[in-house]
């Protein structure tokens, strides 16, 4: 049985591989899915189940959630930012890095209550 962490890392790895192959759009999709996995797990541990169907929706929820730290909300906002007409994001936004950072922030927020039980 896969754990949330293994699913998260698998998506992040796929994002990095896509980037290395010059498929930045695919890398963004995988990074967002990875972040969505971390957010779903965060809400699950806090016993706040999510009815959000997509990673984008749950990231929007987190971006508006006043119970999480500002840094996590800002990461969620960057992860849901729309690309420009040229299908790019500002140079200072790296969604792979943002997804990894968000997962770390959420992991710290749930602490020992979120020891990996496979969800």
C-alpha positions in Angstrom: 0.0 0.0 0.0 1.3 3.4 -1.0 1.7 6.1 1.6 0.9 9.7 1.1 4.7 10.4 1.2 5.5 7.9 -1.5 2.7 9.2 -3.8 3.9 12.8 -3.1 7.6 11.9 -3.9 6.5 10.0 -7.0 4.7 13.1 -8.4 7.6 15.3 -7.5 10.0 13.0 -9.3 7.7 13.0 -12.3 7.7 16.8 -12.2 11.5 16.9 -12.2 11.8 14.4 -15.0 9.3 16.4 -17.1 11.3 19.6 -16.5 14.5 17.8 -17.5 12.8 16.8 -20.8 11.7 20.4 -21.5 8.1 19.7 -20.6 7.5 22.6 -18.2 3.7 22.4 -18.5 3.8 18.8 -17.4 6.2 19.6 -14.6 3.7 22.2 -13.3 0.8 19.7 -13.4 2.9 17.1 -11.5 4.1 19.6 -8.9 0.5 20.8 -8.3 -0.7 17.2 -7.9 2.1 16.5 -5.4 1.2 19.6 -3.4 -2.5 18.4 -3.5 -1.5 15.1 -2.0 0.3 16.9 0.9 -2.7 19.2 1.5 -5.2 16.3 1.5 -3.1 14.5 4.0 -2.8 17.7 6.2 -6.6 18.1 6.2 -7.1 14.4 6.9 -4.8 14.4 9.9 -6.6 17.5 11.2 -9.9 15.6 10.7 -11.1 18.1 8.2 -12.0 15.9 5.2 -11.8 17.4 1.8 -14.5 17.2 -0.8 -12.3 19.0 -3.2 -11.9 16.9 -6.3 -8.8 18.4 -7.8 -5.4 19.4 -6.5 -6.1 22.9 -7.8 -9.3 23.1 -5.7 -7.7 21.9 -2.5 -4.8 24.3 -3.0 -7.3 27.2 -3.4 -8.9 26.1 -0.2 -5.6 26.1 1.6 -4.7 29.5 0.2 -7.8 30.9 1.8 -7.5 29.0 5.1 -6.8 31.4 7.9 -5.9 28.5 10.3 -2.7 27.8 8.4 0.5 29.8 8.5 1.0 32.6 6.1 4.0 30.9 4.4 1.8 27.9 3.6 -1.0 30.1 2.3 1.5 32.0 0.1 3.0 28.7 -1.3 -0.6 27.6 -2.1 -1.2 30.9 -3.9 1.9 30.5 -6.0 1.0 26.9 -6.8 -2.4 28.1 -8.1 -1.1 31.1 -10.0 -2.2 31.2 -13.6 0.5 31.0 -16.3 0.9 34.0 -18.7 -0.2 34.1 -22.3 3.2 32.6 -23.1 2.5 29.7 -20.7 5.1 30.8 -18.2 5.3 31.9 -14.6 7.6 34.6 -13.2 11.2 33.4 -13.0 11.1 33.4 -9.2 8.3 30.9 -9.0 9.4 27.2 -9.1 6.4 25.0 -8.5 8.5 21.9 -7.8 10.3 23.8 -5.0 7.0 25.3 -3.8 5.4 21.8 -3.6 8.3 20.5 -1.6 8.3 23.5 0.7 4.5 23.3 1.2 4.7 19.6 2.2 7.4 20.4 4.7 5.4 23.3 6.2 2.3 21.1 6.5 4.2 18.2 7.9 5.6 20.5 10.6 2.1 21.9 11.3 0.6 18.5 12.0 3.7 17.3 13.9 3.4 14.0 15.7 -0.3 13.8 15.2 0.5 13.1 11.5 2.9 10.3 11.9 2.7 8.4 8.6 -0.1 5.9 9.0 -0.5 5.5 5.3 -3.2 8.0 4.6 
